[in-house]
Amino acid sequence: MWPALGKKVIWVADFTHVAAWAGVVHVASSWTPSPAASSAGPRRCRHHSDAGSRSILFKAEVIKPQRPWKTLSHVELATAEWVDWYNHRRLHSEIGHVPPVEYEANFHRATTNSQITANI
């Protein structure tokens, strides 16, 4: 359960079925788009492709090249490693060739600083 982040928070989810020697592994992920990114207004739908590129990238870079998977543990470890890389080391061209975590920190710092300045 996630704490409420505000009225206009949009969550995106994806479920992927991964074949493993031990059976089928279900990988579920969810996230909310960056607050720095544009968001949909009230009663406005976002198209699934707005966030689908992350799922497609994950499947293309992790799931498909390493199949067949042996166990759930192998899928879990590979997923955790990819998420860490995606958030902390991947350089994203749309946000100035910095990792998403750094971009978010810069955005929040700038937002907080402007709010503090406005209140003084």
Order of alpha helices (4+ residues) and beta strands (2+ residues): beta-beta-alpha-alpha-alpha
